[in-house]
Amino acid sequence: MAAEAQAESETRPGATLRASSVSRSFEGVRALGGVTLELRRGEIVGLIGPNGAGKSTLVNVLSGFDRPDQGTVALGERDITRWSPHRRGRNGLARTFQHSRSFRDLSVRENVEVSALGVGAAPREATRRADALMAQLGLDRYAGVPAAALSHGDERRLGVARALATEPSFVLMDEPAAGLPEAEIPEFAAVVRSVSSEHGAGVLLIDHNMALIMELCDRIHVLDQGVTLAEGTPVEIRSNLDVAAAYLGERPVVDG
């Protein structure tokens, strides 16, 4: 297993994560219908849409927690549609979840270390990553605290730390700012931005905080009823009438 992990890490596929014509239905109800989305390393792409639009289903398909009925997922030129989440993780694809998946009886430090160890890091390197990420995310004061004792907002930070501990090429963030106090949003935005600018990873960001999405994202992809409604820059999405009607309200969003 260690040799396999090392071989895969040395040949991590490339600079894009792409879902091509992905469809998924559950008991006859369409969750996704022919969605294509591409994420490049070093950019932040927002994924937005009404509740039930298919956002989490698409993230599950991209990360390997679900498989499409039709369509493919690729890392670079390599088809990874049937890869497990763990194999995708070893090849540079990480994600956070809407609900905490931390090891609740382990300390914050141990949670971050386990994520690094899971992708083949040596124990000393896992500790180094944990120390750096806890400091970056303001979790160092909770290093020895069980994950179960964290506040909702700090659980979100721990989820990001665990994702970054794998040193990913791509990070899929499913509502990472949910539960954070408004005063902490700017600091958290800086952390998300650093994932792209300092770590060189591509970030797919789902969040209902539209100010955060508009500020952080290079591009925005809008889903509605399982299909792509629009995609473009924040300026283009802000002025899109279809998006305004389906998600942002009855009229285009304008700067106040």
N, C-alpha and C positions, 0 to 999 in steps of 0.2 A: 504493500500500500504506500509506504514512504517513497519507494522508487517511482511508482506511478505518479504520485503527487509532484515529485521533483521534475519528472519528465514533462508533465503537463504545464508546470509553472514556467519552464524554460521555453515552451512553444505556445504560450498564450496567444490565441487568435486576436486579431487586429483592432483597428481603430473605430469600428462601428458595431453597434448592437441594433439589429433590425428585425421587426416583425413584418412579414409580408402576407397580405391578404388573409389575415387571421380571422377565423369564425369560430364561435363557441356557443352552444345551446345547452340549456339545462331543462330536461323534461319538456322539450318542445318549445321552450321560451328562449328567444334569441338574446344572448348577452353581448355578443360581438358579431358583426356582419361585414367581413372583408376589410378589416382595419390594417392599414400599413403605417408604421411609425419607425423612424430612424433616429438613433441617438449617437452622436459622435463624442469621442473623448475630448474633455476640456470645455464642453458646453453644458448649459443648464436648460432643459426643456420642461415646460410646465404641461401637465395633463389635467384638464379641467372638464367639468360637465355636471349636469344635475345628478342628484342621487339616483342610482340605478342606471347610469349611463354606460357602465361597463369598465370603469377605470380600474377597479381592483381586480376584475377578471383579467384585464390586459396585463397588469403587473404580475399576476399569478402565472400567466402563460409565459411571459418573458423570463421569469425567475425559475420556472420549472415546477411550481407547485400545482400547476394544472397544464393540460395539453389541449391544443386546439383540435377541433373537428376537421378543420381545413386550414391550409396555410402553413408557413414555416417561421422559425426563429433562427437567426444566424448571428454568430460572433465573427466579425470579419467575413471571410469566405467559407467558414465552417458551419454546416447545418447542425444546430444543437437542439432541435425540436424535441428529441426524445431523451435528452440528457437529464439526469437527476439534478435537483437543486444543489446537492453537495458537489457534484462534478462541475456545475457551473460556477460555484463558489471558488473552487480550486483554480478555475480559469479566469477569475477576475470579475465575477458578477456578484454583487452583494445587494441586500435589500433591508429595509426596515418595515415594521408591521404597524397597522392601526392599533393593535392590542399587543401588549408586551409579551415577548417570548423569551425573556431572560430566565436564567436559572435562579429561582427566587430564594433558595436557601444558600446560594453562593454569594460572596461579597461582590461589590462592584468591580474591584480589581480582578477577582477570579473570573467574572463573567467576560471581561474584555480579554483576559489572557486565554481563556478557552477558545474564543473565536480565532485568535491568532494561531493557537496550536492546531486548530482544526484544518487550517490550510497549509500546515507543514512547518510553521515557524519553530525554531528551537526555543526551549524554555527561557533562556536569557533574553532572546529577542522578543518573545511574547511579553515579558515583563517590561522591556524598554518601550514597546508599543503602548502597553497599558498606561505606563506613567505619562507618556507624551500626550495621549489622547484624553486621559482624565484631566490633565492640566488645561488642555485646549478647550475642553467642553465644560470646565468648571465642576468637575466631579471628583477632584482629588481629595476634597475634604470628606467625601463619603467612601474613600477607598476600601475601608474595612467594614462598611455597613452592608448588611444583607440587602439584596435587590428588592426583597419584599417590603422593606421599610421605606423605600423611596417615594417621594411625591409623584403625582402623575407626570408633571413636567420633567422631573429628573429621570423618570423611566424613559421618556422620549430621548433625552440626551444619551442615556445608556445604550439605547437601541442604535443610535448613530455611531457611538463609540465602538460598539461591537461590529458594526458593518465596516467601519474604517480600519479596524484591526486586521482585516483580511488583506489590506493594501489593494483595494479593488481598482479595476479599470472603469467599471460602471457601478453606480449606486442608484437603486430604485427606492425612493422615499415616499412612503404611503402616509400622508398627513403627519409629518414629523413635528409640526409646530402646534398640533392640537393639544390644548391643556396648558400651554405656556402663558404666563401673564403677559399682558400687552407690553409692559415695560421691558420684557426680556426678548421680544421679537427682534429688535435690531441686532442684538448680540448674536442671536441664533442665525439670523440672516447672514451675518459675517462668517459664521462657521460653515454654512452651506456653500457660500461663495468660495471659501478656502478649499473645499473638497474639489472644486473645479480648478481654481487658479494655482493652488499650491500642490495638490495631490495629482493634478492632471486627469482626474476622472470625469467621465460624463455623468450627469445627474438627471434623472427623471423625477420630477417633483409633483406629487399630488397634494394639493392643499386647498381648503376653502377660503383661506385668507387671500383675497384677490389683490390686496395691496402688496403682499409678500410676493405673489406670483408675478405681478407686473414689474416689480422692482428687480427681481433676481433673474428672470428667465431671458435667454436669448431668443427662444422661439416658444410658442404655445400651441398645443394640439388640443382641440375641443372635440369631445365625444358627446353624442346625444342619441339615446335609444340604440346604443351599440354600434353606431356608425360615425365616421368622421364628419363633423359638421363644418369645421374650419381649421386651418393651421396657418401660422404666420408669426410675425414679430408682435411684441406687446402692443405697439401702435396700431398695427393692422387689426388685431383681435379687439382692441378697445373700441374701434369704430365700426366693427362688423355688425350689421343689423340682425343677421340670423342668430349670432351669438347673444346679442342683447336680448332678443325675444326668448331664446331657449334657456338662457342661464343667468344672464346678468341683470335681467329686468325687462321692462317694456320698451326701453330706448337705449341707444348706445351710451356707453360710459364716457363722460367727458371730464376733462380736468377742471376742478373747481377752484 
